[in-house]
Amino acid sequence: MPSISAFYGIIIYMYFMDNKQHNLPHIMAAKVVKIGR
């Protein structure tokens, strides 16, 4: 799943091969809680 954008610890992903649960492409937002060092 490719990431479209990232800002303020929020990453926007796009699902486009998930045809079993969803008919149309959709997006998901994920918040980054921990940052690795």
Buried (B, 14 or more C-beta within 10 A) or exposed (E): EEEEEEEEEEBBBEBEEEEEEEEEEEEEEEEEEEEEE
